[in-house]
Amino acid sequence: MLIKRFIDCRKGSVAPMLALAALPLFGFVGAAVDFSRAASVRTSMQTALDATVLMLAKDTQTQSDEQFSASFTSYFNSNFSHPDISNLNVTASKSSSIVTASATGVVAHRFMGLIGLSAMNVAVHAKAEATADGLGCVLSLHPHAPGAATGQGSTGVLLNGCSLYDNSDSVTALTVGGSAHITAYSVGVVGKVSGEENITTTQGIRTGMGIVKDPYAAASYPAFFGCTEQNFTAKNDITIDPGVYCNGITVHSGAVLTLNPGIYYLDGGSLTVNGGATLTGVGVTLVFTKKNKNDYATASINGNATINLKPPNYGSTAGIVIFGDRQMPVGTSFKFNGGAEQYLGGAIYVPTGEVSFSGGSSTSTSCTQLIAGTVIFTGNSNFALNCANYGTKPFSPTIVRLMS
């Protein structure tokens, strides 16, 4: 009789039923917690991998395989650390301007292990590409100068299908004042622009951009010795050979100075071309430096002078028609104001100098690059980049993007 009563009694039966019903509920909650932890690990891993491939894609051309591998490991490890991950494995490869990477690991379960599922595998992938259009034709290199690139007066500057870049971080890095106007494919400035209303572009004005690398940073010229000529002056029509011209070169009005192909070292003094004078040469580089003299050579090309110079397309100074010594004082003045007949083909490269430029319409269908510490446009100037046979080096900002 007592046994029958016990069996028939329903008191307290809810507890075991609730316990049985709670098991699946606890299982779902535990699974949600474990999946949430794994998802958090995966998100952190993906973010770190994306940042790593974006960083490395900019430098694929300049790093060896060993440097690339070390940089990848170091950068990823500094961006990703999670206590819940184990058996972490990362791999990366580069091809041209593309970086591809993968990361895998294991996240141990805390709750699902009770039902035999001990861990979850986590894997992420990323790919980034660095691109540059190479359409730069004017670049000011000074990192901080106000007005590092300037248009003043009634200047009209046409950059035909090419772009202007300014590495200065000043709030007035690019200044276009008065009735000056610049027309370009695009404009990019590390700092900010003053006179934006005086700029017309096809692809827009970008401020706060990254620094554009000096395209000729690795270029150099051969060593030179002695003096070929001292205080050379052209008073009539004359042709000269490459050499060392101590205290510069002067071309008087009415004279025609023709330069044979090669490198002309101006050791101190100035290249002075007076109004009405003509200076011409193909396959030439003019190097402005000092060795035997106390001061660095400069240039002063005056209005109404006729200039037609083109660079060599091979050799150590390929593509460079004007080469300013990198050691010359910042702000050393170079004045290229030859007027409508001035054509300096290839690169005018004066990385620490201040270049005042007033070109002419003859550059509109040819190749001219202007790279200087600071650039001042003082008269109408046209630029273009039809540089297929000039040996020049393209430049522009590097744009890095994640690929799907």
N, C-alpha and C positions, 0 to 999 in steps of 0.2 A: 504493500500500500504506500509506503514512504517513497519507494522508487517511482511509482506511477505519478505521485504528486510532483516530484522533482521534474519529471519529464514534461508534465503538463503545465508547469509554472512558466509564465512569460515575463516575469519581473527580471530586469537587467539585461534583456536580450538585445537591447539597442546598442550597447557598447561594442560587443563583438561584430555586429553588423556594420557599425560606423568605422571600426578599425579596418574591416575588409574593404569597405568602400573608399577609405582614405588612401589606400595603397596606390591606386592609379593616379589620384590627385597629386600625391607627393612625387610620384614618378614624373608627371608632366611638369611640375614646378622645378624639380631637379634638372630635367632636360632643358628647360628654358634657361636656367642659370648657367648650365654648362655651355649651351649654344651661345648665350650672350657673351660669356668670357671668350669663347673662340672667335666670335665676330669682332670683339674689341681688339684682340690680337691681330686678326687679319686686317682690320682697318689701319692700325698703327703700322703694320708691316707694309701695306700698300702705299701709305703716305710717305714712309721713309724711302721706299724703292723709287717712287715717282720723283722725289726730290733728288735722289742720287743720279738717276739717268738724265734729268734735266741739267744738273750741274756738270756732268762729265761730257755731255754731247757738245758743249761749246769748245772742248779742247781735244777732240779726237784726232785732229790732224797734227798736233804738236806733241803728243805723248806716245812713248814706246809702249809695247804690250805690257812690259813689266810695270811701268809707271801707271798705266791705266788700271791694271789689276790692283796695285797697292792703293791707288786713289779711291777706287770703287769700295774696297773693303773698309778703308778708314772712314770714308764719308758715310757709308751705310751704317756702320757700327756706332758712329757718333749720333746718328738720327734715330736708331731703333734699339731699344733695350726693354725687354718685357719679362717679368719673372715667371709667367705662365708658359713660356715657350721652351721647348727642348729640341734637340737634334736639328738645330737651325743650319740650313745649307743655302748659300747664295751663289749664283753664277752670273757672269756678264760677258758680253762680247761686243765688239765694235766693228763697224764696216763703213768706211768713208765717214759720213757725218751722222750715222745712226748708231745709237747705243741700245742694246736689248739686254734685259736682265730678268731673272727669276729668283724667287725666294720660297723655301719650303720649311716647314717645321711641324712639331707635334704639340698639341695641347692636351694635357691629362684631364680626364673627367673626375669630378669630385662626387657627383651623385649617380651618374649613369654607370659608374663602375660597379654599383650594387647589382645591376642586372646584366653584367658581363661586358659592357662597352667601356673599355678602359681609357681610350684616347681618341682624339679627332685629328686628322691630317689637315694642315692649312697650307695653301699655295697661292702665290700672287705673281703677276707678270707685269712688266712695264717696258715701253719702248719710246724713245725720244729722238727727235731729229733737229739738227741745227742747220738753218738756211741763211744765206746772205745774198742779196741781189747784186752786190758789187757795183752799184750805180753811183757811187760817190764821186764827185769831181772837185769839191772844195771841203777842206777839213782844217779846223783850227785845233791845235793840240794842247794849248795852255789849259791846265786843269782848273784854274781859279779866276782868271782875268775877267773883269767886266768889259763888255764890248770885245770879246775875243774874236768875234766876227762882226764886222760893222759895215753898213751901207750909209753913206752920208752925202749931203748936198742933193744934187739932182740926178744922182746915179741911177742908171737902169741896168740891172744885172740879169741876164738870161742864162739859166742853166738848162740847156736844151736836152731834155730826156735824162738829166742826171740830178744829183742831190747834194745839198749842203749839210755838213755835220759840224757840230761845235761841242768839244769835250769840256768846256768850262762849266763849273757848277754855280756860277754867279747868277743872281736873280736878273741880271741884265747881260747874260752871256752873249746872246745875239741881239744886236741893236740896229734897227733900221729907222733912221730919223729923217726929218724934213720931208722933201719930196722924193726921197730915194725909194726904189722899189726893187724887190727881188722876186723873180719868177723861177720856179724849180719844180722838178718831179716830186721831190719831197724835201722836208727840212726836219732835222733831228738835233735836239739840244739836251745836254745833260742837265743844265740849269733851266733858266726860263728866258722868255723872249720879250723884248721891249720894242713896240712898233709892229705888232703882229698884223695890224690892218694894212701894212705896206708890203705884205708877202702874199704871193699867189702860188698855190701848189696844186698838183694833180692828185697826189696821194696824202696830202695833209701835213700838219705840223705836229711833231711829237716832242714833248718836253719830258724831263725826268728819265730819259733813255740811258742805257748803259754806255760806257766809254767805247769809242771806235778805236780799234787797234791801229797803230802807226803801220801803214803797209810797207814802208821802207826801213823799218827798225833794224833789219838785219843787213841792209845794204852798206857797202863800204867802197872806198876807192883805194887804188894802190899807193904805196909810199912814194914820196918824191924827194929829190935832193937838189940843192943849188938853185940858181936862177938862170933861166934861158934868156930873159930880157929884163931890164930895169926900166920902169916908167915908160912902157911902150905907148906910143902915140901914132894913130893913123891919121894922116893929113890929106891923103889922096887914096886912089884905089890900090889895095894891096891884099895879098893872100898870105896867111901865116900858118905855121904848123903847131901841133900840140907841144906843150912845154910848161915851164914854170915862169909866170909873169909876175915878178916881184914889183910891188907898189902899183899893181893893177894895169888896166888897159883903158885908153881914152880914144874915142873916135870923134873927130871934129866934124862940124857941119860940112856937107858936101862930099865927105869921104865915104868910100865903100870898103868895109873890112870883111873879107871872106875867110872863114875858118875851115881848114881841112879837117877830116874826121879824126876824132881822138879826144883826149882829156886835157883841158886847159886849167892849170892850177893858178888861181889868183892869190898870191901870197902877200897879204896886206894891200892897202890902197883901195881902189874902187874900179868897177867896170862902169865907165861913164860914156854914155852915148848921147851926143848933143842933138838938138833939133835939126832936121835936115840931113843927118848922118844915116848910114845904112850898115847893119850888121847881119850877116847871113852865114849859115853853115848847116850841114846835114851830118848826122852821126857824131854829134859833139856833146860833151858834158863840161859845163863850167863849174869848177869847184872853188868855193869861197872859203879861205882858211888863213892860217898863219903858221909860219915855221921859222923863216929867216927874219921876219919883221915883227914889230911889237903889237900891231893891231890886226884884227881880223878884217879881211876884205869885205866890202859891201858892193851894192849896185845902185846906180842912178841912171835910169833911162828916161830921157826927157821927152816932152810932147813933140809930136811931128817927126820923131825918129822912126825909121823903118827897120823892123826886127823880124827875122825869119830864121828861127833856129829849131832844129829837130834832133832828138837824142839818138844814141846808138840803140839798136834792138837786141844786142847781145853783150856779154861781158859783165864785169862787176857793177857797172853803172847803167845797165840796160834800163831804158825807159825814163831816165832822169836827165833833164836838160840843164837844170840849175840845182846844185848840191851845196847846201850850207853846212859847214862843219858843226857837229852837234855840241862842240865845246865852246862855241862863241857865246858871248853874254846874252842873256834873255832880253829880247826887245831890240836887238841890233836891226837897224833900219835898212830895208831893201825897197827901192822905188822903181816899179815897172810901169811907166806912164808914157808908153810909146805912141798912143793914139790908135787910129783906125788901121794902121799898117803893122801893128805889133802882133806877131804870132810866135808864141813860145810853145812848141809842141812837146808832148810828153808831160813829165812831172816837174813842177817848180817845187823843190823840196828844201825848205829852210826850217827845220823842226823847232828851233828856239828863236827865230827871228820874227820881226814885225814886217809883213809885206804889205805895201800900199800898191794897189793894182788898178790900172785903167787900161783895159784891152780894147779890142775892136771887133768888128763884124766878121773878120776873117776866121775867127775861131768857131763860128757857128756850125760848120760842117766837118770839123777836124777834132783833134785829140788834145785836150789841155786838162791837167790836174793841178790844183794849187793846195799844197799841204805846208802849213807854217804854224809857228807858235801862235801868232795872231794875224788876222787878215782884215785889211781895210780896203773897201772898194771906193775909189775916189772918182771914177768915171764910168761911162758905159762899157760893159764887159759881157762877152758871150763865151760860154763854155759848152763843150760836147765831149762825148766819149767814143768816137769812132777810132779806137786805139788798136785795131787788130794787128798792125805791123809796127807798133811802137815799143813793145817790150815793157809796157807799164804793168803795175800790179793793181788789181781792183780792190776797193774797200767799201765797207758799209757795216752797219751794226749786225750782229749775229742774233737771229731770232730763233729761240728754242721752243719747241712745242711737243706735247705728248701725242703719240700716235695711237690709234685704236688697234 
